[in-house]
Amino acid sequence: MKLSDYAKQAGVSYQTAWRWWQKGHLTGYQLPSGTIIITEKEEKKSNPIACIYARVSSAENKDNLDRQAERLKDYAIARGYQIYKVVKEVGSGLNDNRPKLAKILTDTHYTILIVEHKDRLARFGTNYLEILLKETGKNLEIVNLSKDKQDELMEDLIAIITSFCSRLYGLKRSKRKTEKIIAELKDES
């Protein structure tokens, strides 16, 4: 089937199918006229392409970040997934401005996003992210789902308190810095 027909059947844009063809994710051949013919069924269903996302809250946990990524790689290999990319990020799960996460959410080269725990993706709103991914033809796979909802709620509450305390102390520290700068400027005058 022609690449354009394949793209329609797969539910992706022609540009996405073209990138898959260029990267060798699709099997087929190109006619002298330039038309690309795909010779096998949708490869992404038989051999899912995974993007691994690992996150820790602070740079102090960088060793844990590497171990988390390795565990997820082992998981993907055991499931028979082709690993497209491993993304490691340091940042709060409450932060909605994580550039690496934003980049992979819009990336079209994978079919499954794998995270170790739900809170590694985001502290809140993972259901919305899952809906977004489904709309783009991707699945979210959380390796370790919490079975105890009460524990999950307690962890979320602690995360919120910790985050707000960090922001509060950061504001106080910022205020002290500003006061120090003003005092120094007055002394210079």
N, C-alpha and C positions, 0 to 999 in steps of 0.2 A: 504494500500500500504506500501511496505517496506520503511524504513527511507531513504535508498539510493535513491530510486525512488522519494520520496517526495523532497529530496534535489535537484535533477535534475529539477523537475517540478517547484520548488520555485526559481530556479536560484541561489542557494547558495551552498557552499561546504558542504561535508558530516559532517565535523567538526562543522560547524555552526549549522546545523540541530541537531547534537548530543547535542550541548550546549543548544539549545532551548528545546530539550527533557528533559535534566537534570534539567533545570530551571522550567519546568512545563508549557512552552508556547505551547506545542503540546499535543493533546489528542490521546491516543493509549494504547497499551499494549506490554509487552515484552514476547516472547515465551521462553520456557525453554532452547532452543538452544542459546538464546541471541539476536535473531533477533527482531528488534523493528518494530511493525506494527502501522502505523498512521491511525486512524479511521475517521478523519474528513478532510474536505478540508482545504486548506491553511488558517490557522487562522489569519495570519498577515494582510490579506486583509479585513476580517470582523471586526477585532479588532486591529487597528494599534497600534504599540508600539512606544511611543514618547520619545525622549531625548530632554530635555529643556536646552537651553544655554542662560545664562544671563551674561552680561558683562558691566562694567563701566570702565572709564579711570583711575580713581585714588581712593585711599583708602578713601579719603574724602567723596566719594559718596557711601560708603558701605551700608547706609540705603536704598538708591535708588536701590542698587543691590538686596537686600532682597525683596523689594516691586515689582521689575521687575519679579523676580522669582515667587512670589506669583500670580501675574497677569497671567503669562504664565501657571502656574499650573491650575488656574481656567479656562483658555481658553481650555487647553487640556481636562480637565474633561468635560466641556460643549460640546466639540466635540466628546466625547465618546472614547478618546484615553486612552490606558493603559500607565501610566507613568513609564518608565524604570529608568530614572536617571535625576536629576536636577544638572546641572553643573554651578557654579558661578565662574567668573574669573575677576580679576582686571588687566587691561592692556590696552594699546593703541590699537585702531582699525587699526592703521597703522603698528603695530608691527607684523611681520610675524613669530615670535618665541613665540607663546603662547602655553605652554605645555598642558594645559587642552583642548584647542580646537584641537590640534593635536591628542590627545588621543581619543577624541570622534569621530573625522573624520574617524579613523581606527577601531572603535568599531563596532562589527557586530550584536549587540543585540537589535537594534532598527530599525524602518522603516521610521520614520519621525523626522527630526531635526527642532525644533521650536525655532524661535528667535522673539523678539518683533519688532525690526526695522532692516532694512538691514545693517545699520552701526554698529549694535551690533555684527554682525558676522565679518564683515571686512569693512573698508572704501572703499577699491577697490578690485575688483576681485571676488565679490560674484557670478558672473555668472560662473566663473571657478569652484568655490566650488560647485555650484549647479550641474554642469556637472559631477564633480567627484562623488558627492553623487548619482546621477542617475545611473552612471555606477556600483555603488556598491549596487543597488537595493533600495536606500533610496530617500526620497523626502525632499526638503527644504520648510518649511512653514514659511513665514514672515507674522506676524500678522498685522502690520501696514505698508502697502506700501505707500510711498509718492506719492501723486497724482500730485503734482506740481514739474516738473523737474527742474525749475529755482531755487526753494528753495533748492532742493537736491544738485544742483551744488554749490550754495553759501555755504551750510553747509560743503561740501567737501573741498572747497577752504579755508574756515576758519580753518578746521581741519588740512590741510596741513601746513598752515602758523603757527598755534599754535605748531604743532609737530616740525617743523624746528627751530622755536624760542627756544623751550625747549632744543633741541639738541645743538644749538649754545651757549646758556647761560651755558649749562652744560659743554661744551668744554672750555669756558672762565674760569669757576669756577675751572675746572680741571687744567688748565694752571696756575692759581694763586696758587693752592695747591702745584703744582710741584715747582714753584718758591720759595714758602715759605719753602719747605723741603730743597731745595738747599741752601738757605740763612742760615737755621739752621745748616746744615752740615758744611758750611764754618765757622760759628761762633764757632763750636765745635773744629775745627782744629787748 
